[in-house]
């Protein structure tokens, strides 16, 4: 590795750690993951049925149950700060593995930290919540590229590892299909490269069979296919990169994406100009372009999947970027200046924000949940599905939820549209509370239903925070209630406190 490589990796890790500590709140689905992990570690079994909701549910097809076990293990034995460290380690693992892929593909300098910096900035909007299950998919996707690149260079024995990794991947995140897709892309690419490709097809078939090794067996495979092909019109991170919502968002990624397209366009043009289109095609690595184009399509189609393109670009476009910049005559002090700048950014981030648990008072109904807890308000709670698992984690068994972000894992298709009608006060907005009557509602102030409930005679607001309000039926709202504390440190210290206990 050498001195330069060591400095590069230390600087990169500090940068990643700095951004990991700058996250403002935990992912909305983390709490359901912790409950699932608690069921395995404390209860001794995988949770296959829901017990948190008062609405109709089906089998809990938890395609992330293994992630929940890992998250809860770290929380239980190392505390909440370990989740932030785990996020940084997984992200660093992605970039470290990508650097080894670059080393495989080109012996030229793999340590141009600016390219890594720009790649990291491109995906920070997606990866800055400690911690999410899809981090395992992004890391394993990168590891698969490394293994398959080694296989392309003659080490075919490494293909035996892949089915075992598929078993692990399949039980930590449903993104395992991206690993299968990667194997298929290498098979097609190597066929076009006029190289051996049957070994990839065999590996693909064995890996598909390995999917059967899960707590649900064959039935889970049908769910996995459904979950990876279903439309999610109510989940904004599944919307397109150029949809109305994201038109002026994800600017860093869009700049990165257009830069990669430009770099590859220049590289292809130069090669065709020097030789010919036919000569370029014969020499070109078809695997590289298949992966870049496929992940580009995924990034444009679904914002949640754009890290796949960023990772692929780091692995495959770096060599073309380096070819373009290596002939430029930069001052000798350029590298030192870049490292000083990046270290400065990292240290400034550390100094500007304490390394602490991000409570996210503007993202979660933290005080509203505390209000319900201290006043011992029992019963069914209707809230937006994003907050459901947090409410369950904090208030079960005294309170059950309408639904949460487990979406297709637990609930029927009609649930989210029903909830949207309610929050947007569409003509049939009262169907949700009529079909599934709640005892308590936690409502965001930004939605039309907040004003509608305040104006109604049936419901009365009993606690109003900055972003959320708690509503009770009018007949239950006349007594005097305790008020939640204002001390932020109290909420930091009790964020992971839960009434769920599988040991009792």
C-alpha positions, 0 to 999 in steps of 0.5 A: 500500500505504501505511505501514500495509500495509508494517508489516502485511506485515513483521510477517506475514513475521517471524511466518511466518519465526519459525514456519518456523525452529521446525520440529523435523524435515524431512518424511519424504519430503523425501529421496526428493524430493531424490534425484529432483531430483538425478537431473534436475540431476546426472543429466540425466533424470527418474527413472522407475524405482526403484533404492532398494528390494530389494522388488518395484516398478513404474514410479516415477510421481513426481507431485512430481518438479518439487518435487524439482528445486526443493528440490535446486536450493536445497540444492545452490546455497544450502545447507540453510538455504535450504530453511527460507527457501523454506518461509517465502517460500512460506507468506508468498506464500499469505498475501500473495496472500490479502490481495490477494484480500481487497482485491479483494472489499472495499475495507475494511481488509484488514490486520486482522492478528489474523485472519491470525494465527489462520489461521496458528495453525490450520494450523501443525501441518500446515505447520511442516515445512521443506519439503513439496511440498504448499506449492506446491499451497496457494500455487497454489490461492490464486493461482488464487482471485486470478486467478478473482476478477479474471476475475469482475470483468471481466478474462477475459484472465487465464484464458489464464494458467491452463493454463500454471500447470496445466502447472507445477502438474501437474509439482510436485505431484499437488494440481493436481486442486484447481486443476481443482476450483476452476475447476469450482466457479467455473463452477458458482457463476457459473452459479448467480449468473446470470453468464457461465460458459462461459469457465470450462468452456472453461478447465477443458477446456483445463487438463485437456488440459494435464495431458498435458504431463508426463514420462509422457504419458497413462499418468500421467493414469490414475495421477493419477486413481487416486492422488487417489481411493485410500484411505490407511488407513495414513497418519494425515494422511489420516484424518478430523479427528474420527477417534479419532486426531485427536479431541483434536488439531488443536485450533487448527484446530477452534476456527478452523473453528467460529469461521468457521462461526459468523461465516458463520452470523451473517452469513447470519442477519443478511442473511436477517433484514434482507431475506428468504431469497429476497433473500439467495439472489439477492444471495449469491455462490454461488462463495464458499459452494461453495468454503467448503463444499467445502473444509470437507468436505475438511478434515473428511474428511482432515487433510492437506487442512485448509489448503484450508479455512483459505485459503478462509476467509481469502479469503472469510470475512474480509469477514464477520468485518470486518463483525462487528467494525468496529462494536465500540469497541476502544481506540485503542491496540488495533492497536499492542498487537496488533502489539507482541504478535505481534512479541514472539511472533516475536522470542521464537521467534527467541531461544528457538531458534537458526536451524539445521538441524532434525535431529529425533533423536526423529523419525528413526533418525539415530544408528542410520543412522550406526551402520550407516554407520561399521560398514560394514554392507551389505545390505537394510534393513527399517524402517518406510516413513516412514524409508525415503527417509532411509535410502536418502539416507544409505546407498545404494548400500551398502544397499537399503530395504524401502519408503519413503513414496512409497507408491503412486508406486512400490510395490504395494498389498500392501506397507503391510499386510504391513509393518503386520502385521510391526510390530504382531506380528499372526498372520502377522507373519513374512511380511514378513521371510520374503517379502523377507528383510532383512540389517538391521532398524531398528525403533522401540521403541514397536512390539510387534515390537521386543520380539518381535525382542529375545526371538527367537533369529534376531535380536539388537539391536546398537545401542539408542538412545532411540527406535530399535534396530538388529537383525542376524541372530544369527550376524552380531551377535557382533563388536565395533562402533563407536559413533556420535558423540553430538555434535549439531552433527556430525549437523547438519553431515552431515544432507544428506551422501549417497553417491548420485552421478549424475555417476559 
